[in-house]
């Protein structure tokens, strides 16, 4: 039993090695970037490896769901690599750099913990960084449900 507990502790610790706390200044910066797109229409709402051309009214619906969701997002930690196998990719034009996008990824379909594993992909000095955000459970579910209801076959 002691060996099992020790093994469990070691395995749990190894899983956390990829997660790093976010420095206070970086946390404020990534939070500010996400909040800066609230009120603007996303330029994409896609599934992994599938670019979907929505009609204008769809983007308006997505925005009415995404704006309250964006307000709930809080950065929790940084990870070394992109972990999601299936996801919704919602992205916005970066208001500070029109040549860049703000890319957010929501686990899809919802496993009950999607709201705790939202990923922001960012770049700093040419290097890609991944930040994990936690968002409102209901707000995240609404976006996932919308995609499930409108997903192309």
C-alpha positions as CSV (number, residue, x, y, z in Angstrom):
1,X,0.0,0.0,0.0
2,X,2.8,2.4,0.9
3,X,4.5,1.7,-2.5
4,X,1.2,2.5,-4.3
5,X,0.8,5.8,-2.4
6,X,4.4,6.8,-3.2
7,X,3.9,5.9,-6.8
8,X,0.7,7.9,-6.9
9,X,2.4,10.9,-5.4
10,X,5.3,10.7,-7.9
11,X,2.9,10.4,-10.8
12,X,0.9,13.3,-9.7
13,X,4.0,15.4,-9.2
14,X,5.2,14.5,-12.7
15,X,1.9,15.6,-14.3
16,X,2.3,19.0,-12.7
17,X,5.9,19.5,-14.0
18,X,4.5,21.0,-17.3
19,X,2.5,23.6,-15.4
20,X,4.3,26.7,-14.3
21,X,2.8,29.6,-12.3
22,X,2.4,32.8,-14.3
23,X,4.5,35.8,-13.2
24,X,2.2,38.6,-12.0
25,X,3.2,41.0,-14.8
26,X,2.7,38.3,-17.4
27,X,-0.6,37.3,-15.9
28,X,-1.8,40.9,-16.0
29,X,-0.7,41.2,-19.7
30,X,-2.4,38.0,-20.9
31,X,-5.5,38.9,-18.9
32,X,-5.5,42.3,-20.5
33,X,-5.1,40.9,-24.0
34,X,-8.1,38.6,-23.6
35,X,-10.2,41.4,-22.1
36,X,-9.3,43.7,-24.9
37,X,-11.4,41.8,-27.4
38,X,-14.6,41.8,-25.4
39,X,-17.2,43.7,-27.4
40,X,-15.6,42.8,-30.7
41,X,-16.8,40.2,-33.1
42,X,-14.6,37.1,-33.5
43,X,-13.1,36.5,-36.9
44,X,-13.3,32.7,-36.5
45,X,-15.1,30.1,-34.5
46,X,-13.8,26.7,-35.8
47,X,-13.3,23.1,-34.9
48,X,-9.8,21.6,-34.9
49,X,-8.6,21.3,-38.6
50,X,-11.9,22.7,-39.9
51,X,-12.3,26.3,-40.9
52,X,-16.0,27.1,-40.9
53,X,-17.5,30.0,-42.9
54,X,-20.4,31.3,-40.8
55,X,-23.0,33.7,-42.1
56,X,-22.9,37.2,-40.5
57,X,-25.8,36.5,-38.2
58,X,-23.9,33.5,-36.8
59,X,-21.0,35.6,-35.8
60,X,-23.4,38.0,-34.1
61,X,-24.8,35.1,-32.1
62,X,-21.3,33.8,-31.2
63,X,-20.3,37.3,-30.0
64,X,-23.4,37.5,-27.7
65,X,-22.2,34.3,-26.1
66,X,-18.5,35.0,-26.2
67,X,-18.6,38.5,-24.6
68,X,-19.9,37.3,-21.2
69,X,-17.6,34.3,-21.5
70,X,-14.5,36.5,-22.0
71,X,-15.4,38.5,-18.9
72,X,-15.1,35.3,-16.8
73,X,-11.7,34.2,-18.0
74,X,-8.8,34.3,-15.5
75,X,-5.3,33.0,-16.2
76,X,-4.2,30.2,-13.9
77,X,-0.8,28.9,-15.2
78,X,1.5,28.4,-18.2
79,X,2.1,25.0,-19.9
80,X,4.9,23.9,-22.1
81,X,2.9,22.3,-25.0
82,X,-0.5,22.4,-26.5
83,X,-2.5,19.5,-24.8
84,X,-5.9,19.5,-26.6
85,X,-6.7,16.8,-29.1
86,X,-10.2,18.2,-29.9
87,X,-11.2,21.8,-29.5
88,X,-13.1,24.8,-30.6
89,X,-10.8,27.6,-31.8
90,X,-12.2,31.1,-31.3
91,X,-10.0,33.9,-32.5
92,X,-10.1,37.7,-32.7
93,X,-8.0,40.3,-34.5
94,X,-5.5,41.6,-32.0
95,X,-6.4,45.3,-31.3
96,X,-2.7,46.1,-30.6
97,X,-1.3,44.3,-33.7
98,X,-3.5,43.9,-36.7
99,X,-1.0,41.3,-38.1
100,X,-1.7,39.0,-35.2
101,X,-4.7,37.2,-33.8
102,X,-5.7,36.4,-30.2
103,X,-6.3,32.6,-30.3
104,X,-8.3,30.9,-27.6
105,X,-9.0,27.1,-27.5
106,X,-11.9,25.4,-25.7
107,X,-11.8,21.6,-25.1
108,X,-14.6,20.0,-27.2
109,X,-16.8,18.3,-26.6
110,X,-17.3,19.4,-23.0
111,X,-16.0,16.9,-20.5
112,X,-17.3,18.8,-17.5
113,X,-13.9,20.5,-17.0
114,X,-13.7,22.4,-20.2
115,X,-14.1,25.7,-18.4
116,X,-10.9,25.0,-16.4
117,X,-8.8,24.2,-19.4
118,X,-9.2,27.1,-21.9
119,X,-5.9,27.8,-23.7
120,X,-4.6,31.1,-24.9
121,X,-1.8,30.8,-27.5
122,X,0.6,33.7,-27.3
123,X,4.0,34.7,-28.6
124,X,6.8,36.5,-26.8
125,X,10.0,37.4,-28.6
126,X,9.2,34.9,-31.3
127,X,8.5,32.0,-28.9
128,X,5.1,30.4,-28.5
129,X,3.6,30.2,-25.1
130,X,0.4,28.5,-23.9
131,X,-1.6,29.9,-20.9
132,X,-4.4,28.1,-19.2
133,X,-7.4,30.1,-18.3
134,X,-10.4,29.2,-16.1
135,X,-13.7,30.6,-17.2
136,X,-17.3,30.5,-16.1
137,X,-18.8,27.0,-16.3
138,X,-22.2,28.1,-17.7
139,X,-20.7,30.6,-20.1
140,X,-18.2,28.0,-21.5
141,X,-21.1,25.5,-21.8
142,X,-23.1,27.9,-23.8
143,X,-20.4,28.3,-26.4
144,X,-19.8,24.5,-26.6
145,X,-23.6,23.9,-26.9
146,X,-23.8,26.4,-29.7
147,X,-21.1,24.7,-31.6
148,X,-22.7,21.3,-31.0
149,X,-26.0,22.6,-32.4
150,X,-24.4,24.3,-35.4
151,X,-21.5,22.0,-36.2
152,X,-21.3,21.1,-39.9
153,X,-21.7,17.4,-40.7
